[in-house]
């Protein structure tokens, strides 16, 4: 039986969740989902920050 430190386990879990989100985004792009350019993404982020 192998034991893992809880902090290491939680970091591994976070990494796996992040990888899953990245893969979902990539699959969406491959499937033809609408994408944003860098300038468009920055503009939307600034608008969201200003709304807070």
C-alpha positions as CSV (number, residue, x, y, z in Angstrom):
1,X,0.0,0.0,0.0
2,X,1.3,3.4,-0.9
3,X,0.5,6.6,1.0
4,X,0.6,10.1,-0.2
5,X,0.8,13.4,1.7
6,X,-2.6,15.2,1.6
7,X,-1.1,18.4,0.2
8,X,0.5,16.4,-2.7
9,X,-2.8,14.6,-3.3
10,X,-4.7,17.9,-3.4
11,X,-2.2,19.5,-5.8
12,X,-2.5,16.4,-8.0
13,X,-6.3,16.7,-8.0
14,X,-6.1,20.3,-9.0
15,X,-3.7,19.5,-11.8
16,X,-6.0,16.8,-13.1
17,X,-9.0,19.1,-13.0
18,X,-7.1,21.8,-14.9
19,X,-5.9,19.3,-17.5
20,X,-9.5,18.2,-18.0
21,X,-10.7,21.7,-18.6
22,X,-7.8,22.3,-21.1
23,X,-8.7,19.1,-22.9
24,X,-12.4,20.1,-23.0
25,X,-11.4,23.4,-24.5
26,X,-9.2,21.9,-27.1
27,X,-11.9,19.4,-28.1
28,X,-14.4,22.3,-28.5
29,X,-11.9,24.1,-30.7
30,X,-11.4,21.0,-32.8
31,X,-15.2,20.6,-33.1
32,X,-15.5,24.1,-34.5
33,X,-16.5,26.1,-31.4
34,X,-16.1,29.8,-31.7
35,X,-12.8,31.1,-30.4
36,X,-11.5,34.5,-29.4
37,X,-8.4,36.3,-30.3
38,X,-6.0,37.7,-27.6
39,X,-7.3,41.2,-28.0
40,X,-10.9,40.1,-27.8
41,X,-10.2,38.0,-24.7
42,X,-8.5,41.0,-23.0
43,X,-11.4,43.3,-23.8
44,X,-13.9,40.9,-22.3
45,X,-11.8,40.4,-19.2
46,X,-11.4,44.1,-18.7
47,X,-15.2,44.5,-19.1
48,X,-15.8,41.8,-16.5
49,X,-13.4,43.4,-14.0
50,X,-15.0,46.8,-14.5
51,X,-18.4,45.3,-13.7
52,X,-17.3,44.0,-10.4
